[in-house]
Amino acid sequence: MKSALLKAKILIYRILSLTGIIKIVNNIQFKMIKKFQEKKFFELKNKRNIKVLFIVVFDSVWKYEQLYKFFEKDKRFTPLISIAPYTNLSENESKNQLNSVYKEFRSKGYNVRKDLKNPKTEYDPDIVFFTVPYGYTKKEFQISNYKSCLTCYVPYAFVVISRIELHYSKPFYRKLWRYYMETKIHKKMCKTVSNIDDNNIYVSGYPGLDNLIPKPNSDKKKNNSIKSIIWAPHHSISQFGAGLNYSSFEAFHVFFKQIMEIYDNKIAVVFKPHPLLKGNLYKSDEWGKKKTDDYYSYWKNHSVGSLEEGAYEDLFSSSDALIHDCASFMAEYMVTGKPLLYLANMKKNNTGFNRFGDMLYEKHYKASAENEISEFIEKVVIGEDDFMKNVRQGFVSEFLINDNETASQKIYKNILNELT
């Protein structure tokens, strides 16, 4: 019965799409949202206590630390973080995920709640910042529930994939009051596939980099006898790549367990999987829940290696190198000044990146085989022969960090200026 009903709904949606009715309805909805936002905007001009809500599903995609602190210090604003349930897991796993994220934010002193069923009615926010644009959570935490609020978004990751329509063509982006983008290049790319209003886009830089910029003398007293290497595989394994298929996890998951023995007392590996990798492995015919849990437990309980599934700013700071196939890490780790190796998926005919992603990709060491990974570890990491360092630094200065203000400062000032 449910299957027949679903098929009927899909058929009706396709008919409405083909006749253009969906597009007309969406345009009417967007216009209504803009009117609601204009009304809220003028209300806030004279409001003395502005409530700012941050909706969080995963702590690993939290890019608002400095921005939150700016609001916290300003008496005109009251910021609150509401933890949203991740509904792509079982009920028990979703509860554990929610409690884990809440505990992490609570330990850092944030004003955080995990018990709000509908933040719109229970907190009544004026400004809402989202951490992901997807329907990973209940409708009460999605943008459609906040039509009368000033809704804002910072990308949870640098947009580097070639299929830019996945980021810019969704209705979510047109509903935003302000979309804070990484670079001018991203704004140009967005305009090629989206009809987002120019007034809704503000090029601020990427707040996710603010806490990754090395502090002066931060590595001065570091013990370099054992090199710490982060291995960060993407979630897009075969069958679950959503057309991306970046992940080389299946090719190298055994090798990364072996290399700590090969380089005994010289390196330590930190397994830093994408938050969605575990769920995709659970669904995989080749892996399943038990094999996946056993693999994660191996890293969690290893005497030298380790597992890190949460926030990664401190991890980046304490590491010596990154080996990965994740999109956003190409830019985020680059600002640390440390070497990074990209695991190229040789099953693909191209990089799968957009113009900006290709620029980042060119500044990476690359490997598609075990011996090439070993060469990077031996020469660049252990031997400290990082001959691409100056090339990366030039790119960082030109495109990622090129003035005296952080991205968070720009976003905060933009909102202040708008509401003054």
C-alpha positions in Angstrom: 0.0 0.0 0.0 2.8 2.4 1.0 4.7 1.5 -2.1 1.7 2.3 -4.4 1.1 5.6 -2.6 4.7 6.6 -3.0 4.7 5.8 -6.7 1.5 7.8 -7.1 3.1 10.8 -5.4 6.2 10.6 -7.6 4.0 10.4 -10.8 1.9 13.4 -9.7 5.1 15.4 -8.9 6.6 14.6 -12.4 3.4 15.7 -14.1 3.3 18.9 -12.1 7.0 19.5 -12.9 6.5 18.9 -16.6 3.6 21.3 -16.8 5.6 24.0 -15.0 3.1 24.2 -12.1 5.8 23.3 -9.5 8.0 26.1 -10.7 5.1 28.6 -10.5 4.2 27.4 -7.0 7.8 27.7 -5.9 8.2 31.2 -7.2 5.1 32.3 -5.3 6.4 30.7 -2.2 9.8 32.4 -2.6 8.1 35.8 -3.0 6.1 35.3 0.1 9.2 34.3 2.1 10.9 37.5 1.0 8.0 39.6 2.2 8.1 37.8 5.6 11.9 38.5 5.8 11.5 42.1 4.9 8.9 42.5 7.7 11.2 40.8 10.2 14.2 42.9 9.0 12.4 46.2 9.8 11.2 44.8 13.1 14.8 44.1 14.2 16.0 47.6 13.4 14.4 48.7 16.6 14.6 45.6 18.7 17.0 45.6 21.6 17.2 41.9 22.3 17.7 39.8 19.1 17.5 36.1 19.4 20.0 34.2 17.3 19.5 30.4 16.8 22.1 28.0 15.5 20.7 24.6 14.4 23.3 21.8 14.6 23.1 18.2 13.5 26.8 17.2 13.6 29.5 18.9 15.7 32.1 18.2 13.0 30.4 20.7 10.6 30.2 23.5 13.2 31.8 26.6 11.6 30.3 29.3 13.8 32.5 29.3 16.9 33.9 32.8 16.5 30.7 34.2 15.2 28.8 32.7 18.2 31.3 34.4 20.5 30.8 37.8 18.8 27.0 37.5 19.4 27.6 36.3 23.0 29.7 39.4 23.8 27.1 41.8 22.3 24.3 42.7 24.7 21.9 43.2 21.8 22.1 39.5 20.9 21.1 36.3 22.7 22.6 33.3 20.9 21.3 29.7 21.4 22.4 26.4 19.9 19.7 23.8 19.4 20.9 20.2 18.7 18.7 18.6 16.0 18.2 14.8 15.7 19.9 13.0 12.8 17.0 11.0 11.4 19.0 8.8 8.9 19.9 6.6 11.9 17.8 4.2 14.0 16.0 5.8 16.9 18.5 4.6 19.4 21.5 5.6 17.3 19.9 9.0 16.6 19.5 9.5 20.3 23.1 8.6 21.0 24.2 11.0 18.3 22.1 13.8 19.7 23.5 13.3 23.2 27.1 13.1 22.0 26.8 16.4 20.1 25.1 18.0 23.1 27.8 16.8 25.5 30.5 18.2 23.2 28.9 21.7 23.0 28.0 21.7 26.7 31.7 21.0 27.6 32.7 24.1 25.6 30.4 26.4 27.6 27.9 27.1 24.8 24.3 28.0 25.6 22.9 24.8 24.1 19.6 22.8 24.2 18.8 19.3 23.1 15.2 19.1 24.3 13.6 21.6 22.0 11.0 19.9 19.8 10.2 23.0 17.8 12.7 25.8 18.3 10.6 28.2 16.2 7.7 28.1 18.7 9.7 27.4 21.9 12.5 29.9 21.4 11.0 32.3 18.8 14.3 33.2 17.1 14.8 36.3 15.0 17.9 35.1 13.1 18.6 31.5 12.3 21.9 30.0 11.2 21.9 26.5 9.6 24.8 24.1 9.5 23.6 21.8 6.7 21.2 22.5 3.8 19.9 18.9 3.7 16.8 17.2 5.2 18.9 15.2 7.6 16.6 16.1 10.4 12.9 16.6 11.4 10.9 19.3 9.6 10.8 21.5 12.8 14.6 22.1 12.3 14.5 22.7 8.6 14.4 26.1 6.8 10.7 25.7 5.8 9.8 26.1 9.5 11.5 29.5 9.7 9.8 31.6 6.9 9.4 34.6 9.2 13.0 34.6 10.4 16.2 36.0 8.8 17.7 32.7 7.7 21.5 32.5 7.1 23.9 29.8 6.0 27.6 29.2 5.8 28.6 26.2 3.8 29.5 23.2 6.0 32.3 22.5 3.6 34.1 24.4 0.8 32.2 23.9 -2.4 34.8 22.2 -4.7 32.7 19.5 -6.5 32.1 19.8 -10.2 28.4 19.2 -9.8 27.8 22.7 -8.4 24.1 22.4 -9.0 23.9 20.1 -6.0 24.9 23.1 -3.8 23.3 26.0 -5.5 20.1 24.8 -7.2 18.2 23.5 -4.2 15.2 25.5 -3.0 17.0 25.9 0.4 19.3 28.5 -1.0 16.6 30.7 -2.5 14.9 30.8 0.8 17.9 32.2 2.6 18.0 35.8 3.8 21.8 35.7 3.5 24.2 33.1 2.0 27.7 33.8 3.2 30.1 32.5 0.5 33.8 31.5 0.6 35.2 33.4 -2.4 34.2 35.6 -5.4 34.9 32.6 -7.5 32.1 30.7 -5.7 29.7 33.6 -6.3 30.4 33.5 -10.0 29.9 29.7 -10.1 26.7 30.0 -8.2 25.2 32.5 -10.7 25.7 30.1 -13.6 23.3 27.5 -12.2 21.1 29.4 -9.7 18.7 32.4 -9.6 19.5 33.3 -6.1 19.1 37.0 -5.6 22.4 38.9 -5.6 21.3 40.8 -2.5 21.1 37.5 -0.6 24.8 36.6 -1.3 27.7 38.1 0.7 31.3 37.0 0.1 32.7 36.8 3.6 35.4 34.2 3.3 35.1 30.9 5.1 34.6 30.9 8.9 35.8 27.3 9.1 39.3 28.6 8.5 39.3 31.1 11.3 40.4 28.6 14.0 42.8 26.8 11.7 45.2 29.6 11.0 48.5 28.7 12.8 49.3 30.8 15.8 52.8 32.3 16.1 55.2 29.7 17.5 52.4 27.2 17.9 54.7 24.3 16.8 57.8 25.5 18.6 57.8 23.0 21.5 56.3 20.1 19.6 58.0 16.7 19.9 58.7 15.6 16.3 60.0 12.1 17.1 56.6 10.5 16.1 54.8 12.1 13.2 51.0 12.3 13.5 49.2 11.7 10.2 45.5 12.2 9.7 43.8 9.8 7.3 40.4 11.3 6.4 38.3 9.1 3.9 35.2 10.5 2.2 31.8 8.9 2.6 31.1 8.4 -1.2 32.0 4.7 -1.4 30.7 2.6 -4.3 26.9 2.3 -4.5 26.5 5.3 -2.2 28.6 8.0 -3.9 25.6 10.2 -5.0 27.5 10.6 -8.3 30.7 11.8 -6.6 32.6 8.6 -5.8 35.6 10.4 -4.3 36.2 7.8 -1.6 39.2 5.5 -1.8 38.4 3.9 1.6 37.6 0.5 0.1 41.0 0.4 -1.7 43.2 1.5 1.3 41.4 0.5 4.5 43.6 -2.5 5.0 46.8 -0.7 4.1 46.3 2.0 6.7 46.1 -0.6 9.4 49.5 -1.9 8.2 51.5 1.2 7.8 51.9 1.9 11.5 53.7 -1.5 11.8 55.7 -0.7 8.7 56.8 2.6 10.2 57.0 1.5 13.8 57.8 4.4 16.3 57.9 6.8 13.4 54.3 7.6 12.7 50.9 7.5 14.3 47.7 7.5 12.2 44.5 9.2 13.2 41.4 7.8 11.5 39.1 10.7 10.8 36.2 9.4 8.7 33.5 11.6 7.1 30.5 11.7 9.4 28.4 9.9 6.7 30.9 7.1 6.0 29.7 4.9 8.9 26.1 5.0 7.8 27.0 4.2 4.2 29.2 1.3 5.3 26.3 0.0 7.4 24.1 -0.1 4.2 26.8 -1.7 2.1 26.4 -5.4 1.2 30.2 -5.8 1.5 30.4 -4.2 5.0 27.3 -4.1 7.1 27.0 -3.0 10.7 29.2 -5.6 12.5 32.2 -5.4 10.1 32.0 -1.6 10.2 31.8 -1.4 14.0 34.7 -3.8 14.3 36.8 -1.6 12.0 36.0 1.6 13.9 36.7 -0.2 17.2 40.1 -1.3 15.9 41.1 2.4 15.6 39.4 3.5 18.8 41.3 0.9 20.8 44.6 1.0 19.1 47.7 1.8 21.3 49.2 4.2 18.7 46.5 4.9 16.2 43.2 6.6 17.1 39.7 7.4 16.0 38.4 10.9 15.8 34.7 11.5 14.7 34.0 14.9 16.1 35.4 18.5 15.6 38.9 18.6 14.1 40.4 22.0 14.7 42.6 20.8 17.5 43.4 17.6 15.5 44.6 19.7 12.6 46.7 21.9 14.8 48.5 18.9 16.5 49.1 16.9 13.3 52.0 16.8 10.9 50.3 15.8 7.7 46.9 14.9 6.1 46.1 12.0 3.7 42.6 12.3 2.4 40.0 12.3 -0.4 37.6 14.7 1.2 36.6 17.8 -0.7 36.6 20.6 1.9 39.7 19.5 3.7 41.6 20.4 0.5 41.2 24.1 1.5 40.8 23.8 5.3 44.0 21.8 6.0 46.0 23.9 3.5 45.9 27.0 5.7 47.8 25.0 8.4 50.9 25.1 6.2 51.4 21.4 6.6 51.8 18.9 3.7 48.7 17.1 2.4 48.3 14.1 0.1 45.2 13.5 -2.0 44.2 9.9 -2.7 43.2 10.1 -6.3 40.4 7.7 -7.4 41.7 6.2 -10.6 38.3 4.8 -11.5 37.2 8.3 -12.5 38.0 10.0 -15.8 38.4 13.4 -14.2 39.0 15.0 -10.8 35.3 15.7 -10.2 36.1 19.2 -9.0 35.0 22.6 -10.1 37.4 25.4 -11.1 38.3 26.3 -7.5 38.6 22.6 -6.5 41.0 22.0 -9.4 43.1 24.9 -8.2 43.4 23.3 -4.8 44.0 19.8 -6.2 47.0 21.1 -8.1 48.6 22.1 -4.8 48.4 18.6 -3.4 50.8 15.7 -3.4 48.9 12.8 -5.0 48.8 9.0 -4.8 46.7 6.2 -6.3 48.7 3.3 -5.0 50.2 2.0 -1.8 53.8 2.6 -2.8 53.0 6.3 -3.6 51.5 6.7 -0.1 54.6 5.2 1.4 56.8 7.6 -0.7 54.9 10.6 0.7 55.3 9.3 4.3 59.0 8.6 4.0 60.1 11.7 2.0 57.7 14.5 2.8 56.5 13.6 6.3 59.3 11.8 8.0 62.1 13.3 5.8 60.4 16.7 6.1 61.1 17.5 2.4 58.0 19.5 1.7 58.9 21.0 -1.6 55.4 22.2 -2.4 55.1 24.3 0.7 55.8 27.7 -1.0 53.2 26.9 -3.7 50.5 26.3 -1.1 51.4 29.4 0.9 51.0 31.5 -2.2 47.6 30.1 -2.9 46.5 30.6 0.7 47.5 34.2 0.7 45.7 34.9 -2.6 42.4 33.1 -2.1 41.9 31.9 1.5 43.3 34.4 4.0 44.2 37.7 2.4 43.2 40.5 4.7 43.2 41.5 8.4 39.6 40.4 9.2 38.4 36.9 9.8 35.3 35.6 8.0 33.4 35.5 11.3 34.2 39.2 11.8 32.9 40.0 8.4 29.6 38.1 8.9 29.1 39.7 12.3 29.8 43.2 11.0 27.5 42.6 8.0 24.6 41.8 10.3 25.3 44.7 12.5 25.4 47.1 9.5 22.2 45.7 8.1 20.3 46.1 11.4 21.7 49.5 12.3 
